[in-house]
């Protein structure tokens, strides 16, 4: 395996692990903190529930992108050295 492919594969695997941990952590955090509130809104008005769900999805995407960009600014130099 050439050096570029090895570096790309290592970077991809690190990114996959980081994303996996963040998504699973986010899922359980939201499930724990907001499950009752979201269920109450769903029972009350489904249109409001849909808007809140969409906002959470977009917010999650933005937060994960910012967090992973910050983490990779720290991690990438170390991965490239190895």
Secondary structure, DSSP 8 states (H G I E B T S, - for coil): --HHHHHHHHHHHHHHHHHHHHHHHHHHHHHHHHHHHHHHHHHH-HHHHHHHHHHHHHHHHHHHHHHHHHHHHHHHHHHHH-
